[in-house]
Amino acid sequence: MKKIVYFLFALCLSFNAYALDLQQAKDQGLVGEANTGYIAPVTVTTTSEVRQLVSSVNRIRKANYQRIAVSNGLTTEEVGRLAYQKAIRKTEPGHYVQNAAGAWVRK
């Protein structure tokens, strides 16, 4: 469990590495926290810049999820669900989150 806490802390630090770009994208409603533990574009039509941001953030998240999963005997998907729950709590009001049914809603 300690490793999961460390991971989530590291995940928060990784958010800071992209904080300005990711924050801007969230502020503008371009991306949101998907129910898988990754971020995703909120709309079907998006720019290449947003797709690149999503890919970069998710690549880091996936590497962290895989490392934590191996260390704790979990699946990557289980770690993603735990990270999603944490991300939901940290998501600012007005930003998008994906509900269990897959619909985008503003927090």
C-alpha positions as CSV (number, residue, x, y, z in Angstrom):
1,M,0.0,0.0,0.0
2,K,2.9,2.3,0.7
3,K,4.1,1.9,-2.9
4,I,0.7,2.9,-4.1
5,V,0.9,6.1,-2.0
6,Y,4.4,6.8,-3.4
7,F,3.1,6.2,-6.9
8,L,0.2,8.5,-6.5
9,F,2.6,11.2,-5.1
10,A,4.9,10.6,-8.1
11,L,1.8,10.8,-10.3
12,C,1.0,14.2,-8.8
13,L,4.6,15.3,-9.5
14,S,4.3,14.2,-13.1
15,F,1.1,16.3,-13.4
16,N,3.3,19.2,-12.4
17,A,5.7,18.5,-15.3
18,Y,2.9,19.1,-17.7
19,A,1.0,21.3,-15.3
20,L,0.8,24.4,-17.5
21,D,-0.2,22.6,-20.7
22,L,-2.4,20.0,-19.0
23,Q,-4.0,22.7,-16.8
24,Q,-4.7,24.9,-19.8
25,A,-6.3,22.0,-21.6
26,K,-8.4,21.1,-18.6
27,D,-9.3,24.8,-18.1
28,Q,-10.5,25.0,-21.7
29,G,-12.5,21.8,-21.5
30,L,-10.4,20.1,-24.1
31,V,-9.4,17.1,-21.9
32,G,-10.7,15.3,-18.9
33,E,-10.0,12.5,-16.5
34,A,-11.2,9.3,-18.2
35,N,-12.6,6.5,-16.0
36,T,-9.5,4.3,-16.9
37,G,-7.1,6.5,-15.0
38,Y,-5.8,8.2,-18.1
39,I,-6.7,11.5,-19.6
40,A,-8.6,11.8,-22.9
41,P,-10.0,14.5,-25.2
42,V,-13.5,15.4,-24.2
43,T,-14.7,16.0,-27.8
44,V,-14.3,13.8,-30.8
45,T,-12.8,16.6,-32.8
46,T,-9.6,17.8,-31.3
47,T,-6.2,19.3,-32.4
48,S,-3.0,17.5,-32.9
49,E,-1.6,19.5,-30.0
50,V,-4.2,18.1,-27.6
51,R,-3.7,14.5,-29.0
52,Q,0.1,14.9,-28.4
53,L,-0.5,16.2,-24.8
54,V,-2.8,13.3,-24.1
55,S,-0.3,10.8,-25.5
56,S,2.6,12.3,-23.5
57,V,0.7,12.3,-20.2
58,N,-0.8,8.9,-20.7
59,R,2.6,7.4,-21.6
60,I,4.0,8.5,-18.3
61,R,0.9,7.3,-16.4
62,K,1.0,3.9,-18.1
63,A,4.7,3.4,-17.2
64,N,3.9,4.3,-13.6
65,Y,0.8,2.1,-13.5
66,Q,2.8,-0.9,-14.8
67,R,5.6,-0.4,-12.3
68,I,3.1,-0.1,-9.4
69,A,1.1,-3.1,-10.7
70,V,4.1,-5.3,-10.8
71,S,5.3,-4.2,-7.3
72,N,1.9,-4.8,-5.7
73,G,0.6,-7.8,-7.6
74,L,-2.1,-5.8,-9.2
75,T,-3.2,-5.4,-12.8
76,T,-2.4,-2.2,-14.6
77,E,-6.2,-1.7,-14.9
78,E,-6.6,-1.9,-11.1
79,V,-3.9,0.7,-10.6
80,G,-5.6,2.9,-13.2
81,R,-8.9,2.6,-11.3
82,L,-7.2,3.6,-8.1
83,A,-5.5,6.5,-9.8
84,Y,-8.9,7.6,-11.3
85,Q,-10.5,7.7,-7.9
86,K,-7.7,9.9,-6.7
87,A,-7.9,12.1,-9.8
88,I,-11.6,12.5,-9.3
89,R,-11.0,13.9,-5.8
90,K,-8.3,16.3,-7.1
91,T,-10.2,17.5,-10.2
92,E,-11.2,21.1,-9.9
93,P,-14.8,22.2,-10.2
94,G,-15.8,22.8,-13.7
95,H,-13.3,20.4,-15.2
96,Y,-14.5,17.3,-17.1
97,V,-14.5,13.8,-15.6
98,Q,-15.8,10.6,-17.3
99,N,-18.4,8.8,-15.3
100,A,-18.8,5.0,-15.0
101,A,-21.0,4.9,-18.1
102,G,-18.4,6.8,-20.1
103,A,-20.2,10.1,-20.4
104,W,-18.2,13.3,-19.8
105,V,-19.6,15.4,-17.0
106,R,-18.4,18.6,-15.4
107,K,-17.4,18.2,-11.8
